[in-house]
Amino acid sequence: MKTFEGRVLRLSELKGRPVVLDFWATWCRPCRASMPHLDEVQKRFSGRGLVVIGLSVDEDGTNDVKRFAHDLGVNFPLGMANEKVLDLYGPIRYLPTTYFISRDGAVVRRVKGYIDPETLDSYVLELVQAGHTSGGR
């Protein structure tokens, strides 16, 4: 995907880092509600390698999406979901749809709909701890 900053971001390049991949839209109320929580976990867990990526499925172009993200103060990478990404992760029938991807690139959890902050925290904590426990998992 190409971020709004013009950077090309490939999930394959993020191997070794846990990833939260969120499909959303500006017109989706639950998506709007979840954005600050996603931003917060990115800030709190980035030191442990976490990468949060938001992919908009809006069809009206990037200007509305950029304005929306700016107004909310979202700081994690955002881009538009293209057909290739939608083919890989779709069909996306519910918004938001959030994927939790392990350090080895495997999808370990897919959640359709809003995730409350406490549940999001627990899922992210599982993700960042996986492969980094004293038990050698």
C-alpha positions in Angstrom: 0.0 0.0 0.0 1.0 3.6 -0.4 0.6 5.8 2.7 -0.7 9.3 2.5 2.9 10.5 3.0 3.9 8.8 -0.2 5.8 5.9 1.4 5.2 2.4 0.0 4.5 0.0 2.8 4.6 -3.8 2.3 3.6 -6.2 5.0 6.4 -8.5 4.0 8.8 -5.8 5.0 7.3 -5.7 8.5 8.1 -9.4 9.2 9.4 -9.6 12.7 7.0 -6.9 13.9 3.5 -7.4 15.2 0.9 -5.6 13.0 -2.6 -4.4 13.5 -4.3 -3.9 10.1 -7.6 -2.0 10.3 -10.0 -1.6 7.4 -12.3 1.4 8.0 -14.2 4.2 6.3 -14.9 7.9 7.2 -18.7 7.3 7.2 -18.5 4.4 9.6 -19.3 5.5 13.2 -17.7 2.5 14.9 -14.6 3.2 12.8 -14.5 6.8 14.0 -14.8 5.6 17.6 -12.0 3.1 17.3 -9.4 5.4 15.7 -8.3 7.1 18.9 -7.9 3.7 20.6 -5.8 2.4 17.7 -3.7 5.5 17.8 -3.2 5.1 21.6 -2.0 1.4 21.3 0.4 2.5 18.5 1.9 5.0 20.8 2.1 2.7 23.8 3.4 -0.4 22.0 5.6 1.0 19.2 8.6 0.5 21.5 7.8 -3.2 21.4 7.7 -3.2 17.6 3.9 -2.8 17.0 2.8 -1.2 13.8 -0.8 -0.1 13.3 -1.9 0.5 9.7 -5.3 1.9 8.7 -6.7 1.2 5.2 -9.7 3.2 4.2 -12.3 1.6 1.9 -13.8 5.0 1.1 -14.5 5.4 -2.6 -14.5 9.2 -2.9 -10.7 9.6 -3.0 -8.1 10.5 -0.5 -8.9 14.2 0.4 -11.9 13.4 2.7 -9.9 10.6 4.3 -6.8 12.8 4.9 -9.0 15.5 6.4 -10.8 13.1 8.6 -7.5 11.6 9.9 -6.1 15.0 10.4 -9.2 16.2 12.4 -9.0 13.1 14.6 -5.2 13.5 15.1 -4.4 10.0 13.8 -0.7 9.4 13.8 -0.3 5.9 12.5 0.2 5.1 8.8 -3.0 5.4 6.7 -3.7 4.6 3.1 -6.4 3.5 0.7 -7.3 -0.2 0.4 -6.6 -1.1 -3.2 -8.0 -4.1 -5.1 -4.9 -6.3 -4.4 -5.1 -5.8 -0.7 -8.9 -6.3 -0.6 -8.4 -9.6 -2.6 -5.8 -10.7 0.0 -7.8 -9.8 3.1 -11.4 -9.6 1.8 -14.1 -9.7 1.3 -14.4 -6.9 3.8 -18.1 -6.9 4.6 -18.1 -5.3 8.0 -16.4 -2.1 9.2 -14.2 -1.9 10.9 -12.5 -5.2 10.2 -9.3 -5.5 12.1 -6.5 -8.1 11.5 -3.9 -8.9 14.1 -0.8 -10.2 12.4 2.0 -12.0 14.3 5.7 -11.3 14.0 6.0 -14.2 11.5 3.4 -12.7 9.2 0.5 -15.0 10.2 -3.0 -13.6 10.8 -3.7 -14.7 14.4 -7.0 -12.9 14.8 -9.7 -11.2 12.7 -12.3 -9.1 14.3 -15.4 -7.7 12.5 -16.8 -4.6 14.1 -15.9 -2.2 16.9 -13.3 -3.4 19.5 -13.6 -1.8 22.9 -10.4 -0.3 24.3 -9.9 -3.0 27.0 -10.3 -5.8 24.5 -8.0 -4.0 22.0 -5.4 -3.7 24.7 -5.6 -7.4 25.5 -5.3 -8.4 21.8 -2.4 -6.1 21.2 -0.6 -7.3 24.4 -1.0 -10.9 23.2 0.4 -9.9 19.9 3.5 -8.0 21.1 4.3 -10.7 23.7 4.1 -13.6 21.3 7.6 -14.8 20.5 9.1 -12.7 23.2 8.3 -14.6 26.4 10.8 -16.2 28.7 9.4 -19.6 27.7 10.9 -19.2 24.2 7.5 -19.4 22.4 
